[in-house]
């Protein structure tokens, strides 16, 4: 999982309201060159969307985001999610993911939370909310005492095509999480070509930082 995320460096954060949106969106991302999706558990359609993509688009590394409770981890795993993420660090959620063998990235914002996550065996961490938690400068600061541990971050929250490069320039950043290329309004409008264009644009920009 980490290798594939490091290769693309972008994880689209997706909210889907209808299972019928799942495959067209997956196809739009694939057409743009991206084979990773984070479908958030913010709607009742989330698990069904993950199941649809896992079954019909197996080339996509599909993950489940906003996993706030252990039972959501179970549902995500049963639906076929290949990884999970959360905005915060809930020890019960982390433990459930470990028990089920689901690679999991809890959310952190402070040094203490980074240490808790490392103690739980998590080395790919979501940094949230990135924009209001110090941004790229905070990540550079965290890299000082923790970079040698092998920890990597996926900053999410307030990231867009205007500021994505400053985050990707930080060595401990594995990838960025963002929703501008998969905006909910674009999905609801069925603007698949625009999603493909924005995805390709973002990947090209990320590749230039490699």
N, C-alpha and C positions, 0 to 999 in steps of 0.2 A: 504493500500500500504506500509506504513512505517513498519508495523508489518511483512509483508512478506519479505521485504528487510532486516530487522534486523535479520530475521531467517536464511537467506542464506548468507548475508554479501558480496555477489559478484553480480555485475551487468555487464554482458558482453556487451561491446560497439561494435556494429555490423554494417558493411557496406555491403549491398547486392546490387548486380548489376542486378540480374535476379530474377523475382518472383518465378521461379521454384526452387530456392535455399531455399526458406522460410521454407517449411515444413520439408525437410530433415534436415536442421539445427536445427529446433525446436525439432525434434525427437532425434537428437544427444545430445542436451543439456538435454532433459528429461532423456535420458538413463544415463547421467552422474549425474543426481540428481538435476538439476537446472531448475526451472520453471519461470525464469525471463529473459527478453530480452529487450535491448535498441537498436532499429533500428534507425540509424541516417538518417536524411533528407539530405544526401549528394549525393544521386543518384535519378534518376527519378523513380526508382522502389520502393522507400521506402514506399510510401503510399499503393501501391498494396500489398507489402509484409506484412505490418501490417494488412491489411484487410484480407489477406489469413490466417494468423495465428490466428487472433481474431475469425474468423469464424470456422476454422477447428481444432484449438488446443486451445479451450477455457480454458484449465487448466493452460495455460501460462499467466503470468502477462506481457503483451507486452506494452512497452512504446516507445515513439518517442523522439529521441535525435536531437541535433543541430537545434532546432526550433528558427530561427532567426527573423522571421517575423510573425505578427498576422495571416496572411492567411495560413501559415504553421500550426499553432495551429489548425485552423479550419479544414484543411485537415486531420491532424492527428486524431483529435477527430472523424470526420466523418468516418475515416477508422477503428476506433475501439480501438485506443490507450487508455490505462488505466492510463497513466501518461506521463508527458513530461519533458524534460530537455533542458538546453541550456548552452553553454560555458560562456556566459556573462549575465548581468542583464539589460534587456531591459524593461522599465516600460510598454510599450505598449503590449509586448508579455505576461508579467505577468498579466496584466489586462484582456487581451483576454482569457487567460487560466482560470482565476477566473470567468469570465462571463459565460464560457462554462462548468464550474464545473470540469475542468481537473486538477488533482493534478499536481503541477508544481514545479520543482527544478531549479531555475536560477543559473548561475555560479557566484561565487564570488572569490576574491583573497585578498581583503583588509578589515580592520575593517569597513570602511565606507560603503563598499558594503554589508557586513553582516548586518549592521544596516538598510540599505535601504531595503534589502530583508525581514528582520523581520518586518519592518514597513508596508510592502506589504502583510504580513500574511504568508510568506514562512518560514518554519522551517526546511525543509530538503533541504540542499543546495549542489550544485556541487562545489567542490573546484578545480579550474582549472586555469592554468596548474600546477598540484600538484608538479611534479618533479622540476620545475624551479621556483616555487613560495614559496620555503622554506620547502617543503615536510612535513614530520610528525612533525618536530620541529615547523613549522609555525602553524600547527593545534593545537598543545599543547599550543602554545601561545594564540591562539584565544579562546581556551577553558577557559582560565582564566576569562576574562571579560564577556563571552557570554554563558558559559556552563549552568548557572542557568536559562537561558531563555528557555531551552528545545531544542535548535538548534542542529541539527545533520548534518554531512557532508558526501558527497560521493566524495572523492578525485579521480581525473581522470587525466591522462596525465603523462606518464613516469612510470606507475606502472606495475610491472611484478611479476612473481612467486618468484624472488629473494628478492624483497623488500616489498612484500604485507603484511607480518606479522608486520613490523614496523608501518604501517599505521593502521592495525586492532587493534593494542595495544592501540591506542589513544581512550579514552572513548567517545569522541564526534563523532567518525567515525562510521556511521551506516553501511556502506558497502564501498567497493572499486569498481571503474569502471576500467575495463581493456579489452584489446583485444587480449592478447596473446593466449588465448584458442580458439578464434574465428578469428584468423588471416585471412585476406582477401585471401591470397594465399591458405590457407587450404580449405576455402570455395570454391574457384574457382576450386580446384583440386578434390572436392568432398571427402575430407579426413574425413568422418564423424566419423569413429572409433577413429581417432586421436583426434578429437575435444571432443569426449566423454571421452577419457582417460585424456586429459588435464583438462577438466571440473571437473571430479571426483577428480583428484589430487588437484586442487585448493580448492574445497569444503572441502576435508579432512583436508587440511592445515588450512583453516578458522575455521573449527569446533574445532580444537585443541586449538584455542585462546579463546574459549567461557568460 
